[in-house]
């Protein structure tokens, strides 16, 4: 079995371009992240060599090993963290990750800020919102978002870039469209509350619902299966 099938990338690209066209958006307004959780290192390297510029992991230990190994690859890649993050593991990410997508509480923000300041860097983060109120998922409640965003915006070691959500598994992508739309509305609320139009990123949408997410304003889509194939 080949490590990575490069023909999957143009298939995903076709879906992205079609969704952008329907939404009247430029293709360049959407960034593709390959979700490489549990995928072998050679598949990640092959994906980078095939043109994927962004990869993401859910677990710090796996992220750490792959990010370190990628330093020797001939094709550079930006690493994102998209899993639940414990404060005691933050230090392994700071200064080495392109985005932390799953910041959802004050303690985590303060830890990221403190370690970033100690290392002389600024960490780009997104605030995760639990739009559907699913108890098994991380994310702050929508009602708590503005206070969390205000706190993040005031920190010197943190740069708030936008919001993130994980939609529930649904029979049809249309079922989760209202949740993506709700996150976009919350982003506008944050922009107005902080008078910060530069906070404009929306990380939402995966293999099954990427088109709907793009139509509702996603700037990052996190795609695993469509790029790497089904997990064994």
Rosetta blueprint (number, residue, H / E / L):
1 X L
2 X L
3 X L
4 X L
5 X L
6 X L
7 X H
8 X H
9 X H
10 X H
11 X H
12 X H
13 X H
14 X H
15 X H
16 X H
17 X H
18 X H
19 X H
20 X H
21 X H
22 X H
23 X H
24 X L
25 X L
26 X L
27 X H
28 X H
29 X H
30 X L
31 X E
32 X E
33 X E
34 X E
35 X E
36 X L
37 X L
38 X L
39 X L
40 X L
41 X H
42 X H
43 X H
44 X H
45 X H
46 X H
47 X H
48 X H
49 X H
50 X L
51 X L
52 X L
53 X L
54 X E
55 X E
56 X E
57 X E
58 X L
59 X L
60 X H
61 X H
62 X H
63 X H
64 X H
65 X H
66 X H
67 X H
68 X H
69 X H
70 X H
71 X H
72 X H
73 X L
74 X L
75 X L
76 X L
77 X L
78 X E
79 X E
80 X E
81 X E
82 X L
83 X L
84 X L
85 X L
86 X L
87 X H
88 X H
89 X H
90 X H
91 X H
92 X H
93 X L
94 X L
95 X L
96 X L
97 X L
98 X L
99 X E
100 X E
101 X E
102 X E
103 X E
104 X L
105 X L
106 X H
107 X H
108 X H
109 X H
110 X H
111 X H
112 X H
113 X H
114 X H
115 X H
116 X H
117 X H
118 X H
119 X H
120 X L
121 X L
122 X L
123 X E
124 X E
125 X E
126 X E
127 X E
128 X E
129 X E
130 X L
131 X L
132 X L
133 X L
134 X L
135 X L
136 X L
137 X L
138 X L
139 X L
140 X E
141 X L
142 X H
143 X H
144 X H
145 X H
146 X H
147 X H
148 X H
149 X H
150 X H
151 X H
152 X H
153 X H
154 X H
155 X L
156 X L
157 X L
158 X E
159 X E
160 X E
161 X E
162 X E
163 X E
164 X E
165 X L
166 X L
167 X L
168 X L
169 X L
170 X L
171 X L
172 X L
173 X H
174 X H
175 X H
176 X H
177 X H
178 X H
179 X H
180 X H
181 X H
182 X H
183 X H
184 X H
185 X H
186 X H
187 X H
188 X H
189 X H
190 X H
191 X H
192 X H
193 X H
194 X H
195 X L
196 X L
197 X L
198 X L
199 X L
200 X L
201 X E
202 X E
203 X E
204 X L
205 X L
206 X L
207 X L
208 X L
209 X L
210 X H
211 X H
212 X H
213 X H
214 X H
215 X H
216 X L
217 X L
218 X L
219 X L
220 X E
221 X E
222 X E
223 X E
224 X L
225 X H
226 X H
227 X H
228 X H
229 X L
230 X L
231 X L
232 X L
